[in-house]
Amino acid sequence: MTMGIAHPASEPADVTAPFLGDISARRAAEARLRRLEAVVEGSRDAIIVAGADGVITDWNPAAERLHGWSAQDMVGEHIHTLIPPGHEERLRRAIDRALSGEVVDGLEAAHRCADGSCVAVELRISPIRDGDAGLLGVSTIAHDISERVRARDELAAHTERLQRLECDARRATADPPPVEAPTGLQSIVERVLGVVREQLGMDVAWLAEFADGQMVFRALEGERDFFGIGVGEGVDLQGTYCQRVADGRIAPIVHDARTHDHVRDLAATREADLGSYIGVPIRLGDGEVYGTLCAASHEPDPTLAERDVRFLHVLAELLSGQLSAQREQAEDRRAEAELIGVSALLAALEARDHYTGEHSHAVVRLSRAVAERLGLSAQTIAEVEQVALLHDLGKVGIPDTVLQKPGPLTEGEWALMREHPAIGARIVASIGSISHLASAVRAEHERFDGRGYPDGLAGEQIPVAARITLACDAFHAMTSDRPYRRAMAWDAALEELCTAAGSQFDPAVVEALLAVLVQ
């Protein structure tokens, strides 16, 4: 008799089901793992995994690009290998925190690279846990912030330079003595000459007056015996570089005096051992040539350029205003000096970026018309005009590489550019007669919905002069050609204004601006 296994009358059980379920789960897990690997491999940020002992187990392609080491180089190395000298304590403490189970996020640090350099990174260091096994190690995501740090450092350097210039400007215009006291003007001249020497890196800078056929040294900064004569003494005007610059016989820049056909035989070239020269005439308000503002060095200087001539012209205009004020016995010398200083700053900005000058004057005209349309008081209308004129003043503190860039700006460059309202406000605040406009200059890029910069002001918190200037500024920018884009069509720009009313722009200002534009 055959032996068998008795089965119940119901449907036979599927004995393969548990095995198929295991296979399906394993395949799903493998698919998830492949997706995770693809994410890690394709990440733009460096991803580094280390075991609980700190030894690196995984190193993605972005980590290779960032550090210069391959995965083969780094797997098996301790994660402390990435710590550069001087950062040991801070980074080891962060890694130890992660190894103890804490997430460390947003840490700005430096990582060592294969070529010996360091790269600035923002780190997120997270513990890797297993429910049963506990802490398995740490994962580090390193985001390259080199550009951010470079932009921040560049901004800090320019801000520091601007603060020094602001300080000089405040000292030059603060509590000037009476006009009849010549030492007041002399002090301002000496400060200007100091700025000239610092900015151009020349051995000597001087202010010369043309008087009775003589070139008289009125002030001199730097190498005191450069010419062998002192302040108050003069030389025959006809034998000077300054006379030749003033009457146009030579250009304002002489890179190498010893090879220059028109000056190499002059006494100043030989006797003072003069190698390079730069100078511009100073004209008073009535057109009279007072003299020159100049600088020179013993060595030739091929780096002197047209921007340096524009820089001297700006300072020469400032000195011209001071000299004219002294001659005319102006009753309110402080206010005049301050206004001259502002004009000089605007002229300096326009010399660096011609678009900014034309743009500002166009924005002034539009802003005044809008203010009048809104029925503002005469005093407020005047303030609107001043804010519109000054709204880009802070760009004097923005590097040329950013201000004159022909293409779109990077994230770091935009961070620099967004500093200009705050820079402009600091300059305006330092000048007594217009200091009350500083808050409006600072707020010119605030949005009506509160999403602007630098302070996130909204609605009526934003000074009306800033709200008007922003809309007029935006419209003129949209309808102007720029090196990196063509001007927007007039109708399209009007549509942009309407679309942004209530978000970027004050709706009442947009309504008034549209009325001005289509009348």
CORRA-V522876 format. One record per helix or strand of 2 or more residues. SS is the DSSP state (H for helix, E for strand). FROM is the first residue (numbers start at 1). TO is the last residue. If there is no record, write none. Layout:
# CORRA-V522876
ss: <SS:SS>
from: <FROM:FROM>
to: <TO:TO>
This chain:
# CORRA-V522876
ss: <H:E:E:H:H:H:H:E:E:E:H:H:E:E:E:H:H:E:H:H:E:E:H:H:H:H:H:H:H:H:H:H:H:H:H>
from: <17:46:55:61:71:79:88:104:118:134:146:182:204:214:234:237:241:253:257:267:276:289:306:333:354:378:393:400:411:420:432:459:464:490:507>
to: <42:51:59:67:74:82:99:112:130:144:173:200:211:222:236:239:246:254:259:271:283:297:328:352:373:390:397:403:417:429:442:461:478:500:518>
